[in-house]
Amino acid sequence: AAATARGRAPTAGHRPAPASLAEVPPAYVLQLALYRALLQPLYPGRTVKAALLFTEAPRLIELPASALDDALARLTGA
């Protein structure tokens, strides 16, 4: 199998980790928006936050509530 410069085999569909929220694929934001929508009723009176951890970078990108709300609104047409 071919190896990368770091000695690891490349994975199919591998993309570098986004550098910022603006580079996060919309599908990831929507997925976390859906998770948050499902979890919120389980934790009344609490704020459910979402973040993406890219282990290769390493980078943690917290998704603001407004980005999650917008993604869900686009899905539902609200």
Chimera marker file (.cmm) of the C-alpha trace (Angstrom):
<marker_set name="trace">
<marker id="1" x="0.000" y="0.000" z="0.000" r="1" g="1" b="0" radius="0.5"/>
<marker id="2" x="1.157" y="3.514" z="-0.729" r="1" g="1" b="0" radius="0.5"/>
<marker id="3" x="2.181" y="5.612" z="2.241" r="1" g="1" b="0" radius="0.5"/>
<marker id="4" x="2.149" y="9.323" z="2.850" r="1" g="1" b="0" radius="0.5"/>
<marker id="5" x="5.135" y="11.373" z="3.983" r="1" g="1" b="0" radius="0.5"/>
<marker id="6" x="4.148" y="10.605" z="7.585" r="1" g="1" b="0" radius="0.5"/>
<marker id="7" x="4.208" y="6.887" z="6.873" r="1" g="1" b="0" radius="0.5"/>
<marker id="8" x="0.442" y="6.387" z="6.987" r="1" g="1" b="0" radius="0.5"/>
<marker id="9" x="-1.627" y="4.899" z="4.211" r="1" g="1" b="0" radius="0.5"/>
<marker id="10" x="-3.864" y="7.526" z="2.594" r="1" g="1" b="0" radius="0.5"/>
<marker id="11" x="-7.585" y="7.199" z="3.220" r="1" g="1" b="0" radius="0.5"/>
<marker id="12" x="-10.217" y="7.490" z="0.519" r="1" g="1" b="0" radius="0.5"/>
<marker id="13" x="-11.815" y="10.909" z="0.430" r="1" g="1" b="0" radius="0.5"/>
<marker id="14" x="-9.282" y="12.393" z="2.840" r="1" g="1" b="0" radius="0.5"/>
<marker id="15" x="-9.406" y="16.171" z="3.073" r="1" g="1" b="0" radius="0.5"/>
<marker id="16" x="-7.297" y="18.420" z="5.264" r="1" g="1" b="0" radius="0.5"/>
<marker id="17" x="-8.929" y="19.713" z="8.433" r="1" g="1" b="0" radius="0.5"/>
<marker id="18" x="-10.692" y="23.051" z="8.006" r="1" g="1" b="0" radius="0.5"/>
<marker id="19" x="-8.714" y="26.011" z="9.323" r="1" g="1" b="0" radius="0.5"/>
<marker id="20" x="-11.813" y="27.905" z="10.465" r="1" g="1" b="0" radius="0.5"/>
<marker id="21" x="-15.578" y="27.714" z="10.834" r="1" g="1" b="0" radius="0.5"/>
<marker id="22" x="-15.968" y="29.195" z="7.351" r="1" g="1" b="0" radius="0.5"/>
<marker id="23" x="-14.215" y="26.132" z="5.883" r="1" g="1" b="0" radius="0.5"/>
<marker id="24" x="-16.325" y="23.523" z="7.714" r="1" g="1" b="0" radius="0.5"/>
<marker id="25" x="-18.450" y="21.616" z="5.176" r="1" g="1" b="0" radius="0.5"/>
<marker id="26" x="-22.155" y="22.541" z="5.477" r="1" g="1" b="0" radius="0.5"/>
<marker id="27" x="-23.060" y="18.862" z="5.870" r="1" g="1" b="0" radius="0.5"/>
<marker id="28" x="-21.017" y="18.709" z="9.102" r="1" g="1" b="0" radius="0.5"/>
<marker id="29" x="-22.756" y="21.799" z="10.473" r="1" g="1" b="0" radius="0.5"/>
<marker id="30" x="-26.168" y="20.363" z="9.600" r="1" g="1" b="0" radius="0.5"/>
<marker id="31" x="-25.332" y="17.020" z="11.191" r="1" g="1" b="0" radius="0.5"/>
<marker id="32" x="-24.388" y="18.699" z="14.457" r="1" g="1" b="0" radius="0.5"/>
<marker id="33" x="-27.456" y="20.948" z="14.257" r="1" g="1" b="0" radius="0.5"/>
<marker id="34" x="-29.618" y="17.832" z="14.071" r="1" g="1" b="0" radius="0.5"/>
<marker id="35" x="-27.792" y="16.236" z="17.014" r="1" g="1" b="0" radius="0.5"/>
<marker id="36" x="-28.309" y="19.404" z="19.055" r="1" g="1" b="0" radius="0.5"/>
<marker id="37" x="-32.027" y="19.499" z="18.146" r="1" g="1" b="0" radius="0.5"/>
<marker id="38" x="-32.402" y="15.907" z="19.347" r="1" g="1" b="0" radius="0.5"/>
<marker id="39" x="-30.457" y="16.457" z="22.565" r="1" g="1" b="0" radius="0.5"/>
<marker id="40" x="-31.996" y="19.764" z="23.668" r="1" g="1" b="0" radius="0.5"/>
<marker id="41" x="-35.274" y="18.237" z="24.938" r="1" g="1" b="0" radius="0.5"/>
<marker id="42" x="-33.254" y="15.834" z="27.100" r="1" g="1" b="0" radius="0.5"/>
<marker id="43" x="-31.551" y="18.725" z="28.911" r="1" g="1" b="0" radius="0.5"/>
<marker id="44" x="-34.215" y="21.372" z="29.602" r="1" g="1" b="0" radius="0.5"/>
<marker id="45" x="-32.835" y="24.662" z="30.852" r="1" g="1" b="0" radius="0.5"/>
<marker id="46" x="-29.311" y="23.794" z="29.678" r="1" g="1" b="0" radius="0.5"/>
<marker id="47" x="-27.356" y="24.958" z="26.661" r="1" g="1" b="0" radius="0.5"/>
<marker id="48" x="-26.249" y="22.217" z="24.265" r="1" g="1" b="0" radius="0.5"/>
<marker id="49" x="-23.069" y="23.207" z="22.441" r="1" g="1" b="0" radius="0.5"/>
<marker id="50" x="-21.453" y="21.525" z="19.455" r="1" g="1" b="0" radius="0.5"/>
<marker id="51" x="-17.861" y="21.322" z="18.275" r="1" g="1" b="0" radius="0.5"/>
<marker id="52" x="-15.842" y="19.388" z="15.734" r="1" g="1" b="0" radius="0.5"/>
<marker id="53" x="-12.505" y="17.852" z="16.698" r="1" g="1" b="0" radius="0.5"/>
<marker id="54" x="-10.089" y="17.253" z="13.848" r="1" g="1" b="0" radius="0.5"/>
<marker id="55" x="-7.410" y="15.005" z="15.327" r="1" g="1" b="0" radius="0.5"/>
<marker id="56" x="-4.926" y="15.291" z="12.466" r="1" g="1" b="0" radius="0.5"/>
<marker id="57" x="-4.550" y="19.080" z="12.795" r="1" g="1" b="0" radius="0.5"/>
<marker id="58" x="-5.199" y="18.967" z="15.896" r="1" g="1" b="0" radius="0.5"/>
<marker id="59" x="-8.010" y="21.498" z="15.868" r="1" g="1" b="0" radius="0.5"/>
<marker id="60" x="-11.263" y="22.011" z="17.784" r="1" g="1" b="0" radius="0.5"/>
<marker id="61" x="-13.852" y="24.180" z="16.066" r="1" g="1" b="0" radius="0.5"/>
<marker id="62" x="-16.835" y="25.182" z="18.181" r="1" g="1" b="0" radius="0.5"/>
<marker id="63" x="-19.948" y="25.787" z="16.109" r="1" g="1" b="0" radius="0.5"/>
<marker id="64" x="-21.858" y="28.856" z="17.274" r="1" g="1" b="0" radius="0.5"/>
<marker id="65" x="-25.568" y="28.477" z="17.975" r="1" g="1" b="0" radius="0.5"/>
<marker id="66" x="-26.314" y="30.863" z="15.099" r="1" g="1" b="0" radius="0.5"/>
<marker id="67" x="-24.578" y="28.557" z="12.587" r="1" g="1" b="0" radius="0.5"/>
<marker id="68" x="-26.518" y="25.561" z="13.899" r="1" g="1" b="0" radius="0.5"/>
<marker id="69" x="-29.806" y="27.493" z="13.883" r="1" g="1" b="0" radius="0.5"/>
<marker id="70" x="-29.203" y="28.649" z="10.293" r="1" g="1" b="0" radius="0.5"/>
<marker id="71" x="-28.404" y="25.120" z="9.102" r="1" g="1" b="0" radius="0.5"/>
<marker id="72" x="-31.573" y="23.744" z="10.677" r="1" g="1" b="0" radius="0.5"/>
<marker id="73" x="-33.668" y="26.593" z="9.251" r="1" g="1" b="0" radius="0.5"/>
<marker id="74" x="-32.354" y="25.856" z="5.744" r="1" g="1" b="0" radius="0.5"/>
<marker id="75" x="-33.307" y="22.202" z="6.158" r="1" g="1" b="0" radius="0.5"/>
<marker id="76" x="-36.808" y="22.882" z="7.458" r="1" g="1" b="0" radius="0.5"/>
<marker id="77" x="-37.491" y="25.960" z="5.348" r="1" g="1" b="0" radius="0.5"/>
<marker id="78" x="-38.275" y="27.931" z="8.509" r="1" g="1" b="0" radius="0.5"/>
<link id1="1" id2="2" r="1" g="1" b="0" radius="0.2"/>
<link id1="2" id2="3" r="1" g="1" b="0" radius="0.2"/>
<link id1="3" id2="4" r="1" g="1" b="0" radius="0.2"/>
<link id1="4" id2="5" r="1" g="1" b="0" radius="0.2"/>
<link id1="5" id2="6" r="1" g="1" b="0" radius="0.2"/>
<link id1="6" id2="7" r="1" g="1" b="0" radius="0.2"/>
<link id1="7" id2="8" r="1" g="1" b="0" radius="0.2"/>
<link id1="8" id2="9" r="1" g="1" b="0" radius="0.2"/>
<link id1="9" id2="10" r="1" g="1" b="0" radius="0.2"/>
<link id1="10" id2="11" r="1" g="1" b="0" radius="0.2"/>
<link id1="11" id2="12" r="1" g="1" b="0" radius="0.2"/>
<link id1="12" id2="13" r="1" g="1" b="0" radius="0.2"/>
<link id1="13" id2="14" r="1" g="1" b="0" radius="0.2"/>
<link id1="14" id2="15" r="1" g="1" b="0" radius="0.2"/>
<link id1="15" id2="16" r="1" g="1" b="0" radius="0.2"/>
<link id1="16" id2="17" r="1" g="1" b="0" radius="0.2"/>
<link id1="17" id2="18" r="1" g="1" b="0" radius="0.2"/>
<link id1="18" id2="19" r="1" g="1" b="0" radius="0.2"/>
<link id1="19" id2="20" r="1" g="1" b="0" radius="0.2"/>
<link id1="20" id2="21" r="1" g="1" b="0" radius="0.2"/>
<link id1="21" id2="22" r="1" g="1" b="0" radius="0.2"/>
<link id1="22" id2="23" r="1" g="1" b="0" radius="0.2"/>
<link id1="23" id2="24" r="1" g="1" b="0" radius="0.2"/>
<link id1="24" id2="25" r="1" g="1" b="0" radius="0.2"/>
<link id1="25" id2="26" r="1" g="1" b="0" radius="0.2"/>
<link id1="26" id2="27" r="1" g="1" b="0" radius="0.2"/>
<link id1="27" id2="28" r="1" g="1" b="0" radius="0.2"/>
<link id1="28" id2="29" r="1" g="1" b="0" radius="0.2"/>
<link id1="29" id2="30" r="1" g="1" b="0" radius="0.2"/>
<link id1="30" id2="31" r="1" g="1" b="0" radius="0.2"/>
<link id1="31" id2="32" r="1" g="1" b="0" radius="0.2"/>
<link id1="32" id2="33" r="1" g="1" b="0" radius="0.2"/>
<link id1="33" id2="34" r="1" g="1" b="0" radius="0.2"/>
<link id1="34" id2="35" r="1" g="1" b="0" radius="0.2"/>
<link id1="35" id2="36" r="1" g="1" b="0" radius="0.2"/>
<link id1="36" id2="37" r="1" g="1" b="0" radius="0.2"/>
<link id1="37" id2="38" r="1" g="1" b="0" radius="0.2"/>
<link id1="38" id2="39" r="1" g="1" b="0" radius="0.2"/>
<link id1="39" id2="40" r="1" g="1" b="0" radius="0.2"/>
<link id1="40" id2="41" r="1" g="1" b="0" radius="0.2"/>
<link id1="41" id2="42" r="1" g="1" b="0" radius="0.2"/>
<link id1="42" id2="43" r="1" g="1" b="0" radius="0.2"/>
<link id1="43" id2="44" r="1" g="1" b="0" radius="0.2"/>
<link id1="44" id2="45" r="1" g="1" b="0" radius="0.2"/>
<link id1="45" id2="46" r="1" g="1" b="0" radius="0.2"/>
<link id1="46" id2="47" r="1" g="1" b="0" radius="0.2"/>
<link id1="47" id2="48" r="1" g="1" b="0" radius="0.2"/>
<link id1="48" id2="49" r="1" g="1" b="0" radius="0.2"/>
<link id1="49" id2="50" r="1" g="1" b="0" radius="0.2"/>
<link id1="50" id2="51" r="1" g="1" b="0" radius="0.2"/>
<link id1="51" id2="52" r="1" g="1" b="0" radius="0.2"/>
<link id1="52" id2="53" r="1" g="1" b="0" radius="0.2"/>
<link id1="53" id2="54" r="1" g="1" b="0" radius="0.2"/>
<link id1="54" id2="55" r="1" g="1" b="0" radius="0.2"/>
<link id1="55" id2="56" r="1" g="1" b="0" radius="0.2"/>
<link id1="56" id2="57" r="1" g="1" b="0" radius="0.2"/>
<link id1="57" id2="58" r="1" g="1" b="0" radius="0.2"/>
<link id1="58" id2="59" r="1" g="1" b="0" radius="0.2"/>
<link id1="59" id2="60" r="1" g="1" b="0" radius="0.2"/>
<link id1="60" id2="61" r="1" g="1" b="0" radius="0.2"/>
<link id1="61" id2="62" r="1" g="1" b="0" radius="0.2"/>
<link id1="62" id2="63" r="1" g="1" b="0" radius="0.2"/>
<link id1="63" id2="64" r="1" g="1" b="0" radius="0.2"/>
<link id1="64" id2="65" r="1" g="1" b="0" radius="0.2"/>
<link id1="65" id2="66" r="1" g="1" b="0" radius="0.2"/>
<link id1="66" id2="67" r="1" g="1" b="0" radius="0.2"/>
<link id1="67" id2="68" r="1" g="1" b="0" radius="0.2"/>
<link id1="68" id2="69" r="1" g="1" b="0" radius="0.2"/>
<link id1="69" id2="70" r="1" g="1" b="0" radius="0.2"/>
<link id1="70" id2="71" r="1" g="1" b="0" radius="0.2"/>
<link id1="71" id2="72" r="1" g="1" b="0" radius="0.2"/>
<link id1="72" id2="73" r="1" g="1" b="0" radius="0.2"/>
<link id1="73" id2="74" r="1" g="1" b="0" radius="0.2"/>
<link id1="74" id2="75" r="1" g="1" b="0" radius="0.2"/>
<link id1="75" id2="76" r="1" g="1" b="0" radius="0.2"/>
<link id1="76" id2="77" r="1" g="1" b="0" radius="0.2"/>
<link id1="77" id2="78" r="1" g="1" b="0" radius="0.2"/>
</marker_set>
